[in-house]
C-alpha cells in the first residue's frame, strides 16, 4: 500500500480515492474502471490520484491487497473451528460483496490459473500453519493444508457474489441466512472432521 499522506486533508483525499476506486473496480473490473469516474467521485483530480498511487494498475493493487488484509483481519482463521471460520467468511461476503468482486476481477483479468496473487504465502502462511497444527493434534483431517484452506473458503463462497448458482444479499430475511449458516457449519464440520 502506498504511504499515507501526512496531512489531515491529504489523508481524507487519499481515503476518498480508495473508497471511490473500490466501488469503481468492483463494478467495472480493472479494464473497465475509469480514472475519470474515480476522481470525480472522490472529488479530486488525476494528478492527486497519480501522486498517491502511480497509475490505475497500482491503484487496483493497493485496493486489492487491502481487501485481502481486511478479510484476513476481520475473519481470522480458527483451525480448531473451521466451520465457524467459514460462517464468518459468509457473513463478511454479505457485508462487503465488493471485496469478493475485486478478487473475481483479479482472477478474470490477471491470473486465470494458479494462485490468485504471486505472494500468496504472505497472506496464507499463518492460516496454513494453523491448519497444520490442528492436523498434527488430530483436530482436522489429513491432507495438504492449502487444499483444506481452499476447500473451506470455496464452501464459504457457495452463496457469494461469485456463485454460479445464487448470490445472496444482506437484505434477505434473517432466517434465510441462519439456515445457510447452519448448513455451511454442518457441511464444513463433516468435511474437515478427522477420519
C-alpha positions, 0 to 999 in steps of 0.5 A: 500500500502506498504511504499515507499522506501526512496531512489531515486533508491529504489523508481524507483525499487519499481515503476518498480515492480508495473508497471511490476506486473500490466501488469503481473496480468492483463494478467495472473490473480493472479494464473497465474502471475509469480514472475519470469516474474515480476522481470525480467521485472522490472529488479530486483530480488525476494528478492527486490520484497519480501522486498517491498511487502511480497509475490505475494498475497500482491503484487496483493493487493497493485496493486489492491487497487491502481487501485481502488484509481486511478479510484476513483481519476481520475473519481470522482463521480458527483451525480448531473451528473451521466451520465457524471460520467459514460462517464468518467468511459468509457473513463478511461476503454479505457485508462487503460483496465488493471485496469478493468482486475485486478478487473475481476481477483479479482472477478474470483479468490477471491470473486465470490459473494458479494462485490468485496473487504471486505472494500468496504465502504472505497472506496464507502462511499463518492460516496454513500453519494453523491448519497444520497444527490442528492436523498434527493434534488430530483436530482436522483431517489429513491432507495438504493444508492449502487444499483444506484452506481452499476447500473451506473458503470455496464452501464459504463462497457457495452463496457469494457474489461469485456463485454460479448458482445464487448470490445472496444479499444482506437484505434477505430475511434473517432466517434465510441466512441462519439456515445457510449458516447452519448448513455451511457449519454442518457441511464444513464440520463433516468435511474437515472432521478427522477420519 
